[in-house]
Amino acid sequence: MQSILQLILVLLQLYSWALIISIVLTWLVQFNVVNTSNRLVYAVGDFLYRITEPLLAPIRRFLPSVGGMDLSPMVLLLAIFLLRNLLIEYWPM
């Protein structure tokens, strides 16, 4: 049972890092630090968009826009951290 818990925790941690990298890459593209015409940047950005958008889109529907800022990644990160802590605390030993 512990190995399943460890696998779930690692997957949640990897998803958190993918979400953070996606946020940073979006900022870099917005401020023209990196260019999406570069195939590597486009491929990485597309991959991160495809894995993060299915969980971010439902949050965006319910979360109001705050001055043009997208707060849905922060809400998702908080939910992931809460789920991770709940799993650690209540997982049967």
PyRosetta script that sets phi, psi and omega in degrees:
from pyrosetta import init, pose_from_sequence

init()
pose = pose_from_sequence("MQSILQLILVLLQLYSWALIISIVLTWLVQFNVVNTSNRLVYAVGDFLYRITEPLLAPIRRFLPSVGGMDLSPMVLLLAIFLLRNLLIEYWPM")
pose.set_psi(1, -34.7)
pose.set_omega(1, -179.0)
pose.set_phi(2, -66.1)
pose.set_psi(2, -33.6)
pose.set_omega(2, -179.9)
pose.set_phi(3, -68.0)
pose.set_psi(3, -33.5)
pose.set_omega(3, 176.8)
pose.set_phi(4, -67.7)
pose.set_psi(4, -41.9)
pose.set_omega(4, 177.1)
pose.set_phi(5, -60.4)
pose.set_psi(5, -46.2)
pose.set_omega(5, -179.8)
pose.set_phi(6, -61.6)
pose.set_psi(6, -39.8)
pose.set_omega(6, 178.3)
pose.set_phi(7, -63.9)
pose.set_psi(7, -44.6)
pose.set_omega(7, 179.0)
pose.set_phi(8, -62.7)
pose.set_psi(8, -41.7)
pose.set_omega(8, -179.9)
pose.set_phi(9, -65.5)
pose.set_psi(9, -39.6)
pose.set_omega(9, 177.8)
pose.set_phi(10, -66.1)
pose.set_psi(10, -41.0)
pose.set_omega(10, 178.9)
pose.set_phi(11, -65.0)
pose.set_psi(11, -39.8)
pose.set_omega(11, 176.7)
pose.set_phi(12, -64.9)
pose.set_psi(12, -39.2)
pose.set_omega(12, 178.1)
pose.set_phi(13, -66.3)
pose.set_psi(13, -42.4)
pose.set_omega(13, 177.7)
pose.set_phi(14, -63.6)
pose.set_psi(14, -40.1)
pose.set_omega(14, 178.7)
pose.set_phi(15, -66.1)
pose.set_psi(15, -37.7)
pose.set_omega(15, 177.0)
pose.set_phi(16, -62.1)
pose.set_psi(16, -43.5)
pose.set_omega(16, 178.6)
pose.set_phi(17, -66.0)
pose.set_psi(17, -39.0)
pose.set_omega(17, 177.5)
pose.set_phi(18, -62.9)
pose.set_psi(18, -38.4)
pose.set_omega(18, 178.7)
pose.set_phi(19, -66.7)
pose.set_psi(19, -42.9)
pose.set_omega(19, 178.6)
pose.set_phi(20, -64.8)
pose.set_psi(20, -44.2)
pose.set_omega(20, 178.7)
pose.set_phi(21, -64.0)
pose.set_psi(21, -37.9)
pose.set_omega(21, 177.4)
pose.set_phi(22, -62.8)
pose.set_psi(22, -41.3)
pose.set_omega(22, 178.3)
pose.set_phi(23, -62.7)
pose.set_psi(23, -48.2)
pose.set_omega(23, -179.0)
pose.set_phi(24, -63.3)
pose.set_psi(24, -42.1)
pose.set_omega(24, 179.4)
pose.set_phi(25, -64.2)
pose.set_psi(25, -38.2)
pose.set_omega(25, 177.1)
pose.set_phi(26, -62.8)
pose.set_psi(26, -41.6)
pose.set_omega(26, 176.9)
pose.set_phi(27, -64.1)
pose.set_psi(27, -42.7)
pose.set_omega(27, -179.6)
pose.set_phi(28, -63.2)
pose.set_psi(28, -37.0)
pose.set_omega(28, 177.7)
pose.set_phi(29, -70.1)
pose.set_psi(29, -42.4)
pose.set_omega(29, -179.3)
pose.set_phi(30, -62.1)
pose.set_psi(30, -36.3)
pose.set_omega(30, -179.2)
pose.set_phi(31, -94.5)
pose.set_psi(31, 14.0)
pose.set_omega(31, 176.8)
pose.set_phi(32, 56.6)
pose.set_psi(32, 33.7)
pose.set_omega(32, 173.6)
pose.set_phi(33, -80.6)
pose.set_psi(33, -40.5)
pose.set_omega(33, 173.7)
pose.set_phi(34, -120.1)
pose.set_psi(34, 155.6)
pose.set_omega(34, -176.2)
pose.set_phi(35, -116.0)
pose.set_psi(35, 132.6)
pose.set_omega(35, -178.3)
pose.set_phi(36, -76.1)
pose.set_psi(36, -5.2)
pose.set_omega(36, 174.7)
pose.set_phi(37, -74.8)
pose.set_psi(37, -15.4)
pose.set_omega(37, 171.4)
pose.set_phi(38, -71.4)
pose.set_psi(38, 127.7)
pose.set_omega(38, -173.8)
pose.set_phi(39, -63.4)
pose.set_psi(39, -38.0)
pose.set_omega(39, 179.8)
pose.set_phi(40, -66.6)
pose.set_psi(40, -45.6)
pose.set_omega(40, 178.9)
pose.set_phi(41, -62.0)
pose.set_psi(41, -42.7)
pose.set_omega(41, 179.4)
pose.set_phi(42, -64.0)
pose.set_psi(42, -42.6)
pose.set_omega(42, -178.5)
pose.set_phi(43, -65.0)
pose.set_psi(43, -43.9)
pose.set_omega(43, 179.3)
pose.set_phi(44, -65.2)
pose.set_psi(44, -45.3)
pose.set_omega(44, 179.7)
pose.set_phi(45, -62.9)
pose.set_psi(45, -40.9)
pose.set_omega(45, 179.2)
pose.set_phi(46, -66.2)
pose.set_psi(46, -42.4)
pose.set_omega(46, 178.2)
pose.set_phi(47, -61.6)
pose.set_psi(47, -47.0)
pose.set_omega(47, -179.2)
pose.set_phi(48, -65.3)
pose.set_psi(48, -37.1)
pose.set_omega(48, 177.7)
pose.set_phi(49, -63.6)
pose.set_psi(49, -42.9)
pose.set_omega(49, -177.5)
pose.set_phi(50, -67.2)
pose.set_psi(50, -31.1)
pose.set_omega(50, -179.1)
pose.set_phi(51, -90.1)
pose.set_psi(51, -21.6)
pose.set_omega(51, -178.8)
pose.set_phi(52, -98.0)
pose.set_psi(52, -28.9)
pose.set_omega(52, -174.5)
pose.set_phi(53, -64.2)
pose.set_psi(53, -35.9)
pose.set_omega(53, 179.3)
pose.set_phi(54, -59.9)
pose.set_psi(54, -28.7)
pose.set_omega(54, 177.5)
pose.set_phi(55, -93.3)
pose.set_psi(55, -24.0)
pose.set_omega(55, -179.6)
pose.set_phi(56, -81.2)
pose.set_psi(56, -33.3)
pose.set_omega(56, -176.0)
pose.set_phi(57, -60.2)
pose.set_psi(57, -46.2)
pose.set_omega(57, 177.9)
pose.set_phi(58, -63.6)
pose.set_psi(58, -33.1)
pose.set_omega(58, 178.8)
pose.set_phi(59, -68.3)
pose.set_psi(59, -40.0)
pose.set_omega(59, -179.9)
pose.set_phi(60, -63.4)
pose.set_psi(60, -30.2)
pose.set_omega(60, 179.8)
pose.set_phi(61, -66.3)
pose.set_psi(61, -33.6)
pose.set_omega(61, -176.2)
pose.set_phi(62, -97.9)
pose.set_psi(62, -21.9)
pose.set_omega(62, -176.0)
pose.set_phi(63, -89.5)
pose.set_psi(63, 126.4)
pose.set_omega(63, 179.3)
pose.set_phi(64, -71.8)
pose.set_psi(64, 151.6)
pose.set_omega(64, 177.5)
pose.set_phi(65, -73.6)
pose.set_psi(65, 134.4)
pose.set_omega(65, -178.0)
pose.set_phi(66, -115.4)
pose.set_psi(66, 90.6)
pose.set_omega(66, 176.2)
pose.set_phi(67, 61.7)
pose.set_psi(67, 33.0)
pose.set_omega(67, 180.0)
pose.set_phi(68, 83.2)
pose.set_psi(68, -1.1)
pose.set_omega(68, 178.4)
pose.set_phi(69, -91.2)
pose.set_psi(69, 140.1)
pose.set_omega(69, 177.8)
pose.set_phi(70, -96.6)
pose.set_psi(70, 109.7)
pose.set_omega(70, -178.3)
pose.set_phi(71, -94.9)
pose.set_psi(71, 0.4)
pose.set_omega(71, -177.4)
pose.set_phi(72, -63.1)
pose.set_psi(72, -36.1)
pose.set_omega(72, 176.1)
pose.set_phi(73, -62.8)
pose.set_psi(73, -35.9)
pose.set_omega(73, 179.2)
pose.set_phi(74, -67.5)
pose.set_psi(74, -39.8)
pose.set_omega(74, 177.7)
pose.set_phi(75, -63.7)
pose.set_psi(75, -42.8)
pose.set_omega(75, 179.3)
pose.set_phi(76, -65.4)
pose.set_psi(76, -41.1)
pose.set_omega(76, 177.2)
pose.set_phi(77, -62.6)
pose.set_psi(77, -41.7)
pose.set_omega(77, 177.3)
pose.set_phi(78, -63.2)
pose.set_psi(78, -39.4)
pose.set_omega(78, 178.2)
pose.set_phi(79, -65.9)
pose.set_psi(79, -39.1)
pose.set_omega(79, 178.4)
pose.set_phi(80, -65.4)
pose.set_psi(80, -43.4)
pose.set_omega(80, 179.0)
pose.set_phi(81, -64.4)
pose.set_psi(81, -39.4)
pose.set_omega(81, 177.5)
pose.set_phi(82, -64.3)
pose.set_psi(82, -46.0)
pose.set_omega(82, 178.4)
pose.set_phi(83, -60.8)
pose.set_psi(83, -41.7)
pose.set_omega(83, 179.4)
pose.set_phi(84, -61.7)
pose.set_psi(84, -45.0)
pose.set_omega(84, 179.4)
pose.set_phi(85, -67.4)
pose.set_psi(85, -38.2)
pose.set_omega(85, 177.0)
pose.set_phi(86, -65.1)
pose.set_psi(86, -40.0)
pose.set_omega(86, 177.7)
pose.set_phi(87, -63.2)
pose.set_psi(87, -42.3)
pose.set_omega(87, -179.7)
pose.set_phi(88, -64.9)
pose.set_psi(88, -41.1)
pose.set_omega(88, -175.3)
pose.set_phi(89, -75.6)
pose.set_psi(89, -38.5)
pose.set_omega(89, -171.1)
pose.set_phi(90, -110.4)
pose.set_psi(90, 6.9)
pose.set_omega(90, 178.7)
pose.set_phi(91, -69.1)
pose.set_psi(91, 130.2)
pose.set_omega(91, -179.3)
pose.set_phi(92, -67.0)
pose.set_psi(92, 135.1)
pose.set_omega(92, -178.9)
pose.set_phi(93, -87.7)
pose.dump_pdb("model.pdb")
